[in-house]
Amino acid sequence: MAITSSSRAGPLAAVQQRIEQACQSAGRPDNCVQLLAVSKTRPAEMLRALAAQGQRRFGENYLQEALEKIQALADLALEWHFIGPIQSNKTRAIAEHFAWVHSVDRLKLAQRLSAQRPAELPPLNICLQVNISAEQSKSGVSLTELPALAQAVAHLPGLRLRGLMAIPAPCHDPQQQHLPFRALAETMARLNEQGLGLDTLSMGMSDDLEAAIAEGATLVRVGTALFGPRVTGDMQKPG
Ligand SMILES: *Cc1c(COP(=O)(O)O)cnc(C)c1O
């Protein structure tokens, strides 16, 4: 990735600058894309250091690891997003400790999250994970099943359906990177024609956030570009 000359220093500033430049190239306002810092496998102190620079949103994939960090960083006003595969016996803790879940792909999970969301908290923000490139991936609802799932989830009282999330197969050709992102954006537009009022396109990671922003991403999920290479703990495998 390009190392841009900047008066600001460090990986957070570099990622923010990539986002701003991508917004400018796309003719979109600078502040229309939120940065989710994906902190799986990173110790709490690394998150604390990023929070000290102003980062508020953090994304975690593994529940037990996430709960430890949420507790260790409870003195900070952070916003926690669950972005990993969900096991149905873990929904209660997710409903209790997170503000957002990006990886809902089955009605049963959504129903459990809704029922288990504590009444004193605002509704849990939900993105439906879509299997956009029809890969061999086991995660993500298919495009054919998505409209019915979206309508059902939109009616659950403990949830607020916000948008769609996808993890396209890794692709190093910048032109090809656009295709699944464009498909996801068009899919959300079609759902909105049915009155769903979705406002969140969770797409784009360290290697493809420019393409995602060009296609309308409103939230990019960035790990490696902020924290360096991960030693263990893969992201959800696309296949
Ligand atoms: C790990 C992960 C990311 C971040 O990927 P990077 O390539 O490290 O930026 C984004 N989204 C999901 C769902 C992940 O699991």
The ligand as an ORCA input file, in Angstrom:
! r2SCAN-3c Opt
* xyz 0 1
  C      -9.923     -9.811      9.854
  C     -11.092     -9.187      9.219
  C     -10.993     -7.933      8.612
  C      -9.702     -7.133      8.512
  O      -8.869     -7.638      7.511
  P      -7.476     -6.912      7.164
  O      -7.116     -7.500      5.849
  O      -6.534     -7.297      8.255
  O      -7.714     -5.463      7.106
  C     -12.154     -7.375      8.102
  N     -13.333     -8.009      8.160
  C     -13.464     -9.219      8.725
  C     -14.794     -9.875      8.775
  C     -12.348     -9.859      9.261
  O     -12.491    -11.068      9.805
*
